[in-house]
Amino acid sequence: MSHSLDSIPDWVCWIAQDSSGAWWGYSVEPLRNDKGWYENEVGEYALLGTTDPLDWPNSLKRIKH
């Protein structure tokens, strides 16, 4: 990922990569679709960076409680 955890906005609690390799930060746990993740119209999300898409369906990680 091109951003370190220090540069992720304070409100981001979850990170995940989509099928294009983009990493996204979410304020609430996102739901998975066929090509990535979505916030289900609840909470905020932001693009964090891009890397090669490696096992993106299993990329969801909680970084804060």
C-alpha positions as CSV (number, residue, x, y, z in Angstrom):
1,M,0.0,0.0,0.0
2,S,1.3,3.4,-0.8
3,H,0.2,5.0,2.5
4,S,1.4,4.1,5.9
5,L,-1.0,3.7,8.8
6,D,0.2,7.1,10.0
7,S,-1.4,8.8,7.0
8,I,-4.7,7.1,7.1
9,P,-7.5,9.5,8.3
10,D,-8.4,9.1,12.0
11,W,-12.0,8.1,11.2
12,V,-10.9,5.0,9.2
13,C,-11.6,1.7,11.2
14,W,-11.4,-0.8,8.3
15,I,-9.2,-1.1,5.2
16,A,-9.7,-3.4,2.2
17,Q,-8.4,-3.8,-1.4
18,D,-10.6,-4.1,-4.4
19,S,-10.1,-6.2,-7.6
20,S,-8.3,-3.3,-9.3
21,G,-5.7,-3.0,-6.6
22,A,-7.1,0.1,-4.9
23,W,-7.0,0.2,-1.1
24,W,-9.9,1.9,0.6
25,G,-10.5,3.0,4.1
26,Y,-14.0,2.8,5.7
27,S,-15.5,4.2,8.9
28,V,-17.9,1.2,9.2
29,E,-17.3,-2.4,8.2
30,P,-17.9,-2.6,4.4
31,L,-19.8,-5.3,2.5
32,R,-18.2,-7.2,-0.3
33,N,-19.5,-7.3,-3.9
34,D,-18.1,-9.1,-7.0
35,K,-15.2,-6.6,-7.6
36,G,-14.6,-4.9,-4.2
37,W,-16.2,-3.5,-1.1
38,Y,-18.9,-0.9,-0.4
39,E,-20.0,1.1,2.6
40,N,-23.7,0.4,2.1
41,E,-24.5,4.1,2.2
42,V,-23.5,4.3,5.8
43,G,-20.3,6.0,7.0
44,E,-17.4,7.4,5.1
45,Y,-14.8,5.9,2.8
46,A,-11.6,7.2,1.2
47,L,-9.0,5.9,-1.4
48,L,-5.8,5.2,0.4
49,G,-3.5,4.0,-2.4
50,T,-3.0,1.2,-5.0
51,T,-0.9,-1.9,-5.2
52,D,-1.1,-5.1,-7.2
53,P,-4.3,-6.9,-6.3
54,L,-3.3,-10.0,-4.3
55,D,-6.1,-12.0,-2.8
56,W,-8.3,-8.9,-2.5
57,P,-11.4,-10.9,-1.4
58,N,-9.5,-11.7,1.9
59,S,-8.0,-8.2,2.3
60,L,-10.5,-6.7,4.8
61,K,-8.9,-5.8,8.1
62,R,-10.1,-3.9,11.1
63,I,-7.4,-1.4,12.2
64,K,-9.3,0.3,15.1
65,H,-12.2,-0.5,17.4
